[in-house]
Amino acid sequence: MRRVVITGLGTVNALGLDVATSYPRILAGENGVSVLDRFDTEGITAKIAAQVDWDPAEHGFDVKARRKLDPFTMWSLMASDEALRDAGLEDPRSTLPDETLERFGTIIGTGIGGITGVLEQHDVLKARGAHRVSPHFIPRIMPNAVSGQVAIRHGLMGTAFTTSSACASAGHAIGMAWRAIQWDECDIVVTGGAESAITPLAMAGFASAKALSTRNDAPHEACRPFDADRDGFVMGEGAGLLVLEEYERAKARGAKIYAEVKGYGSTDDAFHITAPKVDGLGPARAMSQALRHGKIDPTNVQYVNAHGTSTAYNDSIETTAIKRVFGDHAATLAVNSTKSMIGHLLGGATGVELLVTALAVANDEVHPTRNYTTPDPACDLDYVPGEARSMVVENALCNSLGFGGHNVSILIGKV
């Protein structure tokens, strides 16, 4: 099997519109959660979220573009620009021949897709009639708009599709990208995930399911993964994209390599549409698969970027799963949650979280879990409280657990 490495990173999230801005803030454990200010939250119990602060016009999206593109797609375009530029592949359509671009793929995940466009055009339909619904409506809101638009923007003519498996969407996308390169289908794949679900309907739905934190009077303290006082996740939004590349190609062109993608595991609990199974066997099997694919002994892993949602069940069950896989070694792992600062990006979560994990491997530094102050007996691992930690990270796992019982774990490490 061909080896696969990460050579480019790009992100849009609540702490910044690129890696250079957001990653230092993540390392510092800064807060990205605030009181919702873009719509009336009357009747919605959760009134906080990790919102992206941006002006579309400042990033090349005029009124005409905004009619055609949902935010999750616009953010993916921005992140893809950054990731390809970071990989030394800026403007591939103009600089590379078609036969090369035929080996460039685009596999991007989203859990919900263009819900903003759905709500806007539903209002148009009700108020002004069917004949006023936008001709751009369907291509704007379809989940695969994200992979299609990124491929079109950059001229990437290899395999291109979207994965949708709730909070595991980006994890599955990255796993498929890894396999596409391993199996000699592509040489490079732009992959990751995006989501823009901070809308009245989505917030109301998750709030009705009692999944969201209602610590509305203290948004900076609301997302607290693994903490005894956690009361639900905080909705986030944005995109996280990575450039995956065949190792020999990357080495030959002198590319900067952040980490090698060594393994991928994917399982399902086959138990409940929203609740994880309490024994933790599903995520444990995903982690074990990733380690087996990478031929890495559990004792050679130093760090786990956890799904860590700040919900009662997820955090305790994920802790159980980690202990199942690592045994006594689990106590020596650094385990953290990027969501504690930027909220839960749903289908885009793994994109940002694997990006952060790749930087941990490259720089030997692990960010803290924000708001971890009160230990929970059911969550008894080292969750990196307080501040970032300098430590050698030879190998790391990045976990994603989604509604539907989906479990994904991705193993990366130094080349």
ChimeraX attribute file (.defattr): number of C-alpha atoms within 10 A of each C-alpha:
attribute: neighborCount
match mode: 1-to-1
recipient: residues
	/A:1	8
	/A:2	15
	/A:3	18
	/A:4	28
	/A:5	28
	/A:6	26
	/A:7	26
	/A:8	25
	/A:9	32
	/A:10	30
	/A:11	33
	/A:12	29
	/A:13	28
	/A:14	23
	/A:15	25
	/A:16	21
	/A:17	21
	/A:18	19
	/A:19	24
	/A:20	11
	/A:21	14
	/A:22	20
	/A:23	18
	/A:24	14
	/A:25	17
	/A:26	26
	/A:27	20
	/A:28	16
	/A:29	22
	/A:30	17
	/A:31	22
	/A:32	25
	/A:33	26
	/A:34	19
	/A:35	17
	/A:36	18
	/A:37	11
	/A:38	10
	/A:39	10
	/A:40	11
	/A:41	17
	/A:42	10
	/A:43	9
	/A:44	16
	/A:45	18
	/A:46	26
	/A:47	25
	/A:48	27
	/A:49	29
	/A:50	29
	/A:51	24
	/A:52	21
	/A:53	12
	/A:54	13
	/A:55	9
	/A:56	15
	/A:57	11
	/A:58	8
	/A:59	11
	/A:60	12
	/A:61	15
	/A:62	11
	/A:63	10
	/A:64	8
	/A:65	13
	/A:66	16
	/A:67	15
	/A:68	20
	/A:69	23
	/A:70	25
	/A:71	25
	/A:72	28
	/A:73	30
	/A:74	26
	/A:75	30
	/A:76	29
	/A:77	24
	/A:78	21
	/A:79	29
	/A:80	30
	/A:81	21
	/A:82	24
	/A:83	27
	/A:84	22
	/A:85	17
	/A:86	19
	/A:87	21
	/A:88	16
	/A:89	18
	/A:90	16
	/A:91	14
	/A:92	19
	/A:93	18
	/A:94	10
	/A:95	10
	/A:96	12
	/A:97	10
	/A:98	15
	/A:99	10
	/A:100	16
	/A:101	21
	/A:102	17
	/A:103	19
	/A:104	27
	/A:105	29
	/A:106	29
	/A:107	30
	/A:108	39
	/A:109	38
	/A:110	33
	/A:111	27
	/A:112	23
	/A:113	27
	/A:114	27
	/A:115	23
	/A:116	21
	/A:117	24
	/A:118	17
	/A:119	14
	/A:120	13
	/A:121	18
	/A:122	14
	/A:123	13
	/A:124	16
	/A:125	15
	/A:126	11
	/A:127	10
	/A:128	12
	/A:129	11
	/A:130	12
	/A:131	9
	/A:132	12
	/A:133	17
	/A:134	16
	/A:135	11
	/A:136	12
	/A:137	18
	/A:138	15
	/A:139	18
	/A:140	26
	/A:141	23
	/A:142	17
	/A:143	26
	/A:144	22
	/A:145	23
	/A:146	34
	/A:147	28
	/A:148	19
	/A:149	19
	/A:150	25
	/A:151	25
	/A:152	12
	/A:153	14
	/A:154	20
	/A:155	19
	/A:156	25
	/A:157	19
	/A:158	22
	/A:159	18
	/A:160	21
	/A:161	20
	/A:162	25
	/A:163	24
	/A:164	21
	/A:165	23
	/A:166	23
	/A:167	30
	/A:168	33
	/A:169	33
	/A:170	39
	/A:171	37
	/A:172	32
	/A:173	28
	/A:174	31
	/A:175	22
	/A:176	19
	/A:177	30
	/A:178	28
	/A:179	19
	/A:180	24
	/A:181	25
	/A:182	18
	/A:183	13
	/A:184	12
	/A:185	17
	/A:186	25
	/A:187	26
	/A:188	30
	/A:189	29
	/A:190	28
	/A:191	33
	/A:192	42
	/A:193	41
	/A:194	38
	/A:195	32
	/A:196	30
	/A:197	24
	/A:198	23
	/A:199	17
	/A:200	17
	/A:201	14
	/A:202	16
	/A:203	23
	/A:204	20
	/A:205	14
	/A:206	16
	/A:207	19
	/A:208	13
	/A:209	10
	/A:210	16
	/A:211	21
	/A:212	27
	/A:213	24
	/A:214	21
	/A:215	19
	/A:216	17
	/A:217	12
	/A:218	13
	/A:219	21
	/A:220	21
	/A:221	17
	/A:222	30
	/A:223	40
	/A:224	30
	/A:225	32
	/A:226	34
	/A:227	26
	/A:228	17
	/A:229	19
	/A:230	23
	/A:231	21
	/A:232	24
	/A:233	28
	/A:234	32
	/A:235	28
	/A:236	27
	/A:237	27
	/A:238	35
	/A:239	36
	/A:240	35
	/A:241	36
	/A:242	30
	/A:243	27
	/A:244	33
	/A:245	31
	/A:246	23
	/A:247	23
	/A:248	14
	/A:249	15
	/A:250	20
	/A:251	13
	/A:252	8
	/A:253	9
	/A:254	10
	/A:255	18
	/A:256	15
	/A:257	20
	/A:258	23
	/A:259	26
	/A:260	24
	/A:261	27
	/A:262	25
	/A:263	25
	/A:264	28
	/A:265	24
	/A:266	23
	/A:267	19
	/A:268	21
	/A:269	21
	/A:270	12
	/A:271	13
	/A:272	12
	/A:273	12
	/A:274	13
	/A:275	14
	/A:276	26
	/A:277	18
	/A:278	16
	/A:279	14
	/A:280	21
	/A:281	21
	/A:282	26
	/A:283	32
	/A:284	25
	/A:285	22
	/A:286	26
	/A:287	30
	/A:288	25
	/A:289	21
	/A:290	24
	/A:291	27
	/A:292	17
	/A:293	13
	/A:294	17
	/A:295	11
	/A:296	17
	/A:297	12
	/A:298	18
	/A:299	14
	/A:300	13
	/A:301	23
	/A:302	21
	/A:303	24
	/A:304	24
	/A:305	27
	/A:306	26
	/A:307	29
	/A:308	30
	/A:309	30
	/A:310	30
	/A:311	23
	/A:312	20
	/A:313	16
	/A:314	23
	/A:315	23
	/A:316	22
	/A:317	23
	/A:318	28
	/A:319	21
	/A:320	22
	/A:321	22
	/A:322	24
	/A:323	18
	/A:324	19
	/A:325	20
	/A:326	19
	/A:327	12
	/A:328	11
	/A:329	15
	/A:330	24
	/A:331	14
	/A:332	14
	/A:333	20
	/A:334	24
	/A:335	28
	/A:336	27
	/A:337	29
	/A:338	28
	/A:339	30
	/A:340	31
	/A:341	31
	/A:342	31
	/A:343	28
	/A:344	27
	/A:345	33
	/A:346	30
	/A:347	35
	/A:348	33
	/A:349	35
	/A:350	39
	/A:351	31
	/A:352	29
	/A:353	25
	/A:354	28
	/A:355	24
	/A:356	24
	/A:357	31
	/A:358	29
	/A:359	18
	/A:360	27
	/A:361	25
	/A:362	19
	/A:363	14
	/A:364	15
	/A:365	18
	/A:366	27
	/A:367	29
	/A:368	26
	/A:369	30
	/A:370	29
	/A:371	22
	/A:372	23
	/A:373	14
	/A:374	12
	/A:375	14
	/A:376	16
	/A:377	11
	/A:378	16
	/A:379	18
	/A:380	16
	/A:381	21
	/A:382	14
	/A:383	25
	/A:384	19
	/A:385	18
	/A:386	15
	/A:387	14
	/A:388	16
	/A:389	16
	/A:390	12
	/A:391	15
	/A:392	15
	/A:393	24
	/A:394	18
	/A:395	28
	/A:396	30
	/A:397	26
	/A:398	28
	/A:399	27
	/A:400	30
	/A:401	32
	/A:402	24
	/A:403	18
	/A:404	19
	/A:405	23
	/A:406	25
	/A:407	29
	/A:408	33
	/A:409	33
	/A:410	30
	/A:411	29
	/A:412	30
	/A:413	25
	/A:414	17
	/A:415	17
